[in-house]
């Protein structure tokens, strides 16, 4: 995750550009500490349903979230970025969040349960 706390708006884009970013809902099925990461992070396995399956993600959320409390929670993630090597771990999706008042990452999630794999629109 990137901690973007800037108040500057990003440049305006066309709706077709937005559609290129594939953001899906998934359920966290595994969460483990990731002590090798430079910033306090957790290793997640997120189930995006039968079409996409389970994907791994490194998320800088260890200060606000305990691994055992995350299992079963739904999150939003970008699923069409290329995998990214983070230390010894290959992160396959970008789990989305926003900064809290202290700059720590707060996860984005649907307000009601939604089927895994549902695409943001």
C-alpha positions, 0 to 999 in steps of 0.5 A: 500500500502507498500512504498518500496523504497529499491534499493535491488532487490527481490529474483528471482522467477519462472514465475509460482510464478508470475502467482499466483499474480492476478493483474487486472485493475479497475475503481475507482467509489468512493473515500473518505477521511479515517481520521482514517488511521495512514498515509494519506489515501483514501477509494476507491471502484474499479469496476473490471467488472462483473466477480469480481465486486466492491471491497474496498481498502485503499490506502495511496495516500491522499497527492497526490490525491484528492478523487473527482479527482480519480473517473473514473480513472483506477488503477491496483490492486492485487485482490487475497490477503485475505481481510485486516482490516485497522482500521474500514475499510476492504480492499479487494484489494491492489491498486498498486503504486510506490514511487515518489522522496519524497516517496509518492505513485503514482498510477499505471494505464494503459496508455490507457483505458482498459476493467475493470477486465483485467489481467496483463500479 
